[in-house]
Amino acid sequence: MADLKDELDTSPEVGELDDLPAPQPGEPSGPVTGPAEDSEAGLLDRAHALLDAHPVADGYSGLPWALRRRPSFDLELGEGTVDTDVPRMREGHVGALFWALHLPGEPAGEQAVGATLDQLDLVKTVVRAHPEGLRLACDAGPITDVRHFGRIAVLPGPAGAAALGDSLGVLRSLRELGLRALTLSGVSWAGEAGLTRFGEEVLREMNRVGVLADLSGASAATVRHACAVSKTPVLCARSAAHALRAHPANLPDDLLAALGAAKGLCMVPLTAEQTGPSVRDVADHLDHVREVAGPECVGLSGAYDAGTAHPRGLTDASGYPRLIAELLRRGWPETDITLLTWENVQRVLREADFTAREAQRRREPSTVKITELDG
């Protein structure tokens, strides 16, 4: 880190519940006779207690787009046509989540700007319609307050970089409307060669206003460039370990190490495509990212309602206790689990807010045009 500190998911489930591993050859197949806290039920009880105190800050939900085609829905009562509703989030101990503003078909220019504004308006409309379960909160302090009032905090973003229309004024306007993260891919100024001069200016202005840079799906050069230029932690909202599963959005170890050195955040998605078909596969990715990037640089992204299949036992937002139970079984200390579920996201938001306040005292809003820097 620099000097300052697609449609509704209709795909089939991968399988049935995958609570905890079956006994291996040579292990007893009958009831567990060890300490109660080491049994399957004991691990789940510990997971629920831990998540009750340190809930999940989920890095990616595709719910806004999934709801667009629904003539009516009730997320507080329960909505079986989607993966995410208030009852299941409460069962899974979700305390906050980012609602993605990504758009199918990757529109560009004014079309992308307008469509993103429509998505942002929908997010606010849905949240207002569910006051007993949801609250809009974009900063670390209000998110904690929302949690203490028994609601689930909704953070708008990430949005696609095309939503800016190459205008830093649009970036500032989106931030005023609540945008919290922007994905740096799919535009001319953030490509295979890294950030252009205008791309660097976009990132500096994002730092100035407190919009997080999401590097999921970005080129390796862009990831390295952004880690070097950004004065706030960057995040990969949907990236697992490429060493375990060769998905193009997953990060190789050298980029995981670079992200860890920059105090960024790799948010491992709960998708069968990126992490594998079981709870144990997801836990393997979390183990790997934690080992390579460090415990302060790993988080979770449910990626529910984003058009992908999910591992057995993690098919909707209620499944997080199963995953935490598996991590406890593997010997993860509770301190590392609290970083994973809640504290790492809070740290990134706090540092981004601090940097933005300081930058706004020293730097006027940028009005530079892409043609002035990139020709």
N, C-alpha and C positions, 0 to 999 in steps of 0.2 A: 504494500500500500504506500502511496506517496506520502509527502511530508506531513500533512496535517492529519492530525488525527481528528369438432368439426361437426360436427353434428352430434345429436344426442347419442349417448352410448347405448347402442342396441346389440352390441356384440355379446355372445354367450359368455357365461362365467367359465373360468378355466376348470373348475372342479368343485368339489364339496368342501366342507370346512376342514381346515388344516390347523388344528389347535396347537399341539406340541408334538415333537417327533415320537414315532412309534418305537417301542423297545428294539434295540439292536440285538443281533445274535449273541447269546451268552448272557443277556440281561434278563432279570425276572419279568415275566409277563403278567403276573398277578398284581394285587394292590401294592402301592408304594409303602414301604415300611419305615422309611427314613423320616427326618423331621418334617412336620406338617408344612412348613414354609417352602420346602423343596418339592412337594408334590405338585401335580398339574394344577389342582384347585388352589393350592397355597401360592403358587406363582401368579395365577390370575388375580387372586385377592391382593397380593402385593402390587401388581400392575395397576389395578383399579385405585388403590390407595395412593400410589405415587402420582397417577394421572389426575386424581382429584385435587392434589396440591399443585401439580405442575402440568397443566393441560397441554394439548397439542396445538401448536401454531402451524397450520397446514399451508404449505407454500403454493398450492395451485388447485383451483377448482374450476371446471368448465361449466358450472351451473348457469351463468347468465345466458349463454347461447342455447343450452338445453331447454331453458324455460321460454324462449322466444316463441316457439310454436305451440305452447300450451295455452288454450283459451282460458283456463282457470287452474289454480293450484293453491294448496294450503301447506306451506312448509312447516307451520307450527303444529298442525294436527297430524301431519305425516303425508308424504307424497310418494306412492309406490312406483310412479313412472320415472323417477330419477334415483340416483345413488345417494343423494344428499338431502336430508331434511333435518329439522331441529331435533326430533326425538332420537334419530340415529346419531347425530352429532353429540347429543348429550350422553348417549350410551357409550360412544367412543371417546368421550372427554375432549372434544374439540373446543378450544377456547377462542381461537381466532383463525381466520383463513383468508387467503388472497383469492379474490374472484377475478379470473382472467377475462380480459377484454379482447382476446385474440379472435380473429375473424377467419372463417373458412374462405378458401379461394384467394387469399392474400391480395385484396384490392389495394390500389395505389392512389396517390394524389388526393384530390379533394374527396373522392369516394371513400378512401380509407379514413380520412378525418371525420367525415360525416357519420360513417358507420360506427366508428369508435365512440363518438359522442352519443349516438343512440344506445350503444351498449352501456355506457356510463350512466345514462339516464335510467335505463332499465334496472341497473344495480340499485340505484337510489330508490326507485319505485318499489322494488321487491322488499328492500329493507324497511321502508316506511310501512308497508302492508303487513309486516310481521314484528310489531314492537315488543311482544313478549319474549321473542327468541333472539332477535337480531338487532344489532346497532352498528351504524357506520362509524368507524374509528380508524384514523390514518396514522397516528403517532403512538409512541411507546406508552406514554402516560395515560391517554384516553383508553388505550386497549386494556391496560390493567384495570382501569376504573370500570369498564364494561364488564370484564370478567367478575369483578367483585359484586356487581349488581346482578349477577346470574344470567347475563346475556352472552351471546357469541359475537365477537367483533368481526366485522367484514371490512377488508382493505381492498379497494379497487386496483386491479392490475395483476399481472403485467399486461400491458398493451403492446401491440406490434410497433416497431420503429416507424413503419410507414404512416402511422397515425399522426406524426408530426407534419407531414407534408413538407419536409425540409425547412420548417419554420420554428425558430426558437420561441417566438411569441406564442405559437400553438402549444409548445411544451409548457410554458408558464401557465397558460390558461387551463390546460388539462390538470396541472398540479393544483391550481386553485379549486378545481372541481373535485379533487380527491385522489387523482392518480398517484400511485405509490411506486410503481415499477414499470420499466420499459425494456423490452427485449431487443437487444442490439444485433439484429440480423435482418436479411431480406431487403436491405437498402444499399445504395451506392457508396455511402460513407462508412459502412461497416461490413467489409467483405473478406474474401480469402486473403488479401494482403494486409488485413488489419484495419485500423481506423485511419481515415484520411484526415487532413487538417481540419475540415469541417466536422468530422466525426469526433475529433478531440475537443472541439469547441462545444459540441452537443453534450459530451460527457462532463465537461467543466460546468456547463449550465445546469445539468442534472444535479451535480454536486451542490451547486449554489441554491437550488430550490428544494433539494431533498428527495429527488426521484431516484430510486435504486436502479442500478444497471443489472439486468438479467441477461446472462450470457449463455443460457441453454440453447443449443443448436448453432451457436456462433462458431466461426472458424477458429482454429488454434491460434492463429496470429491475432485475431480480435480479442480472444481471451487474455493472451499475454499482454497485449497493448493496453487493454482496459485495466488490468491489474496494476500496470505500471503508472498509468495516468490518473486513475481515480483517487481522490483524496478520501473517499468513503469506502467501506467494504462493498464489494460486488457480490452477486449471488448467481447461482445456477439453479433456477427454480424447478427444473426437471432433468437432473443428470445423475446417473449412477456410475459404477466403475466399469470402464471399458475392458479392464483386465479380466473381468468375470463374464462380461456379456458384450459382444462387439456391436453394440447399437451406435449409430452415428451421433446421437446426442449424449452418449456416455463419455466420461472424461478419462483419458489415459493417465497413468500415474504421474507423469511429469507435469501435466496441467493441474492435477489434484494437489501436487506439492506446491505449485505456484499459487494456487488459490489459497492454500493453507498459509503460506508465507505472507500473503496479502490480507490475512484475517477475513477472507471471504467466507461464503457459505454455500456448500453443496447440498441441495435438498433432494434426497433420493426419492424417486417416484414409485408409487405402489402399483406398477403396471407389469403385467406378465411379459410384455414385449421387451422392456428395458431391464427388468430385474429377475424374471423367472416366474415359474408357476406356483411357488409355495412361500409360506411365511419364512421358512428357513433360507430360501434364496434371497429374499429381501434382507434378512439379517446378515447374510454373507456380505452383501454390498455395504451395509452399514458398518460392519466390522472392517472392511477394506478401506473405506473412505476415512473412518476414524483413525486407522493405523497410519495412513499415508498423509492425510491433511491435518489430523489432530482432532480431538474431541470438541474443540470450540468451533469447528468448521463443518459440522454435519447437521442436517435437518431433515424434515419429512415433507413430502408432497403426496397427497392422496391421489391427485390427478383424476378424481372422480368426475363423471359426466363429461369427459373429454374425448369420448369415442374410442376408448381402449378397454381391453379385457384386463381383469385384475387377478392377482394370485388367490389361491384357495384360502379361505378364512379372512380375506381382506377385500371382499367384494363390494363393500359400501363403507360409509364413514363410521360405522359402529365397531370396526374390527381392530382399532389400535391397541386395545388391551392385550390381544393375542400376540401382537408383535412385541410389545414391551415385555410380556411374560417370557417370550423366547430370548430376548436380550438378557433378562435377569438369569435365565437358565444358563446362559453362556458366561455369566460372571461379570456383566457390565456393572460398574459401581453406580449407585443411585445418583451421584453427582453428575456423571456423564449422561445419564438418561434425562435428567432435568435440563441439561444443556441441549440435548437433542430435541426435546419436545417443545420447550418454551424459551429458555434463556438465550440461546444463540440468536433467534429471530429478534428478541428484544434488544440484544446488544447491537445488532446491525442497525435497527431502527434508531436507537439512541445515538449511535455514532453519526449516522446520516443527519439527524436533526441538529446535533451539535455543530457539525461541519457546515451545514446550511446557514445557521445563525451567524457563525463567524464569517463565512464567505460573503454574506449579504452586507456585512458592515464594511467590507473592504472592496467589493467589486460590484459595479453597476450591472444591470441586466444586459446581456449581450444582444445586439441587433444585427450581427454579422449575417450575411447571406451566403448560401453555399457557392454561388458563382464567384464570390470574392476570394474564397480560399481554395476551392477545388477547380475553378475555371468552368 
